[in-house]
């Protein structure tokens, strides 16, 4: 359901769906990751970083999350050093 909301640009509704999924399974990598992407669409860099960091707590080698974290720091926070 969250992905459907994302595809229609309804990012807050998508986040709500992903958060519901996380209430059931707090280790759901996809729910954390796609919620982070939804926050990116809202330019909510702090929440995006927090959700992305949670993906990396689940799997520190998650390539998509590592790339997203670099984007968060370089684009969202203007910190090219934090992107490394």
N, C-alpha and C positions, 0 to 999 in steps of 0.2 A: 504494500500500500504506500509506504514511504517513497519508493521509487516512482510510483505513479504521480504523486504530488510533486516530486522533484522535476519530472519531465514537463509538468504544467506550470512550473515556476512558483509553486506554492510551498516555499521553503520552510516556513514556520510549521505548517501542517506536517510536512515531511519530518521535521525534527521531532514533533510530538509523536509520530508513529515510531520513529527509531528509538525514542526514549521508552515507549511502551514495550518494545521488543527487549530493551535492556533491563527492564524490570523483571522479565521472564528469564533472560539469560545475560547476565552481566559480562560474559566473556564473548559475546557475539561481535566478532571483529567487523563484520560488514555493517552492523548497526552503528558502531562507533565511527567507522570510516565515512560512511555516507552522511551521517549527521555532521561530521566535520566539514564535508563538502558543502552541505546545505548552509552551514554557518559561513563558509567562504563566500557563497552567493549573496549573503546578507552583509558581507564585509565586517563580520563580527570575529575579528582575529583572535581575541582572547579565548572565546569558546572554541573556536576552530583548533587552536593550539592545544587546549585541554583535551579535547576529544581525540585529536591526533596522537597526543602523548599516551593516551589510554590504549590505542592500537599498538603503540610501540612497547607498552608494558606487557601486552599479551604476546607479541612477537617482535623482538628488537630488530629483526632483519626484514621486516615487512617493507619491501621496496616502494610500494605505492605510498605508504605512510611517511617513509623517509623523504621521498620526493615532495610530498605535500608539506612536510615540515620545513623544507628548504624554501618553498614558495611562501609559506606563512611569514617566515622571518625576513626574506628579501623583499617581498611585495607588501605584505601587511604591516610589518614593523620597520621596513627600510634598513634592515640590519644584515648586510651581506656576510658579516663575520658569524652571526648566529645561525646562518643558513648552512654552515659547514658542519 
